[in-house]
Amino acid sequence: QVQLVESGGGLVQSGGSLRLSCDAFGFAIDYYSIAWFRQAPGKEREGVSYISSSYVTAYAESVKGRFTISRDNRKNMVYLQMDSLEPEDTAVYYCATDLRADMYGNSWSRPNEYEHWGQGTQVTVSS
C-alpha cells in the first residue's frame, strides 16, 4: 500500500527556514517522481516543487530561489528545504506521487494528476 508521510512543519518567523520531509512507504521512490503542494485557507491547492526519477526539478515561480527539493533514494525520502520564508508561504504542505517516472510540461503542478497524497504538515510563517 502506497503511503506518504510528511513532517518538519512548524512555526517560524519571516526570513527563517524549515526543512520538510516526505517519507514514502509501500514503494521504492527510485523509479518515481514526487511533488510538493501546499494549500492555504480559502485557496486552491497549488504545486510548489517537483523532482523526477532522474532528478529533474521544477518550482513554482513564487518559491524559485528560496526552496530546494531533493531526494534520498536510499532512505526513500524526499525533502523540501525552505529558506527566506514569507508569511505568504503559510499553508499545509503535502507531498504527492502518481507513480510515474516523469511528469511532462506543467502537469506536475496540477493536483488532479496525482493519486497518492500524504496527510500534510502545517507551516506557519509569522511576520
C-alpha positions in Angstrom: 0.0 0.0 0.0 1.4 3.4 -1.0 1.7 5.8 1.9 3.3 9.2 2.2 4.1 10.8 5.5 5.1 14.5 5.8 7.0 16.0 8.7 9.0 19.0 9.6 6.4 21.7 9.6 6.1 24.3 12.3 6.0 28.0 13.3 8.8 30.2 12.0 9.5 33.9 11.8 9.6 35.7 8.4 13.0 35.1 6.9 13.5 31.8 8.6 14.0 28.3 7.3 12.3 24.9 7.6 13.1 21.5 6.0 10.1 19.3 5.2 10.5 15.6 4.8 8.3 13.2 2.9 8.7 9.6 4.0 7.5 7.0 1.4 6.2 3.6 2.3 5.0 0.7 0.2 7.1 1.5 -2.9 10.6 2.4 -3.8 10.8 6.1 -4.8 13.9 5.4 -7.1 11.7 5.0 -10.1 9.1 7.7 -9.5 8.6 11.4 -9.4 7.4 13.2 -6.3 5.9 16.6 -5.9 5.2 19.1 -3.1 2.0 21.0 -2.9 0.5 23.5 -0.5 -2.9 24.8 0.4 -3.6 27.9 2.3 -7.0 28.6 4.0 -9.6 29.5 1.4 -7.2 28.9 -1.5 -6.8 26.1 -4.0 -4.1 23.6 -3.6 -1.0 24.6 -5.7 2.1 22.9 -6.9 5.3 24.1 -5.1 8.0 21.8 -6.4 8.7 18.6 -8.2 11.6 16.1 -8.7 11.6 13.4 -11.3 13.1 10.0 -11.0 16.1 11.3 -12.9 16.5 14.3 -10.6 14.9 16.9 -12.9 13.4 19.6 -10.7 10.7 22.3 -11.2 9.5 25.1 -9.0 6.6 27.5 -8.7 7.6 31.0 -9.6 6.7 32.2 -6.1 9.3 29.9 -4.5 12.2 29.9 -7.1 15.5 30.8 -5.5 14.1 30.2 -1.9 13.0 26.5 -1.9 15.1 23.5 -2.9 13.7 20.0 -3.5 15.9 16.9 -3.1 15.6 13.2 -2.8 17.5 10.4 -1.0 16.6 7.1 -2.6 18.5 5.1 -0.1 16.3 6.5 2.7 13.2 6.5 0.5 12.6 10.2 1.3 12.1 13.5 -0.4 12.9 16.8 1.2 11.9 20.4 0.7 14.3 23.0 2.1 12.5 26.3 2.5 14.6 29.4 3.1 13.7 33.1 3.3 10.2 32.1 4.3 7.5 34.7 4.0 4.0 35.0 5.6 2.6 34.1 2.2 4.2 30.7 2.5 1.8 29.8 5.3 -0.1 26.7 4.3 -0.5 23.0 4.8 2.2 21.3 2.7 1.6 17.9 1.1 3.8 15.5 -0.9 2.3 13.5 -3.7 3.1 10.9 -6.3 1.3 9.3 -9.2 3.9 6.6 -9.5 5.2 7.9 -12.8 8.9 8.4 -13.6 8.3 11.8 -15.1 5.6 14.5 -15.4 5.7 16.4 -18.6 5.3 20.2 -19.1 3.4 21.8 -16.3 1.4 18.8 -15.5 3.5 18.3 -12.3 1.8 21.3 -10.7 -1.8 20.1 -11.3 -3.3 18.3 -8.2 -5.6 16.2 -10.2 -2.6 14.5 -11.9 -1.8 12.7 -8.6 -3.4 9.7 -7.0 -1.4 9.4 -3.8 -1.1 12.1 -1.1 0.2 12.4 2.4 -1.8 13.9 5.3 0.0 17.2 5.2 2.2 19.2 7.6 1.3 22.8 8.7 3.8 25.6 8.0 3.1 28.9 9.6 5.3 32.0 9.0 4.8 34.9 11.3 5.6 38.5 10.2 
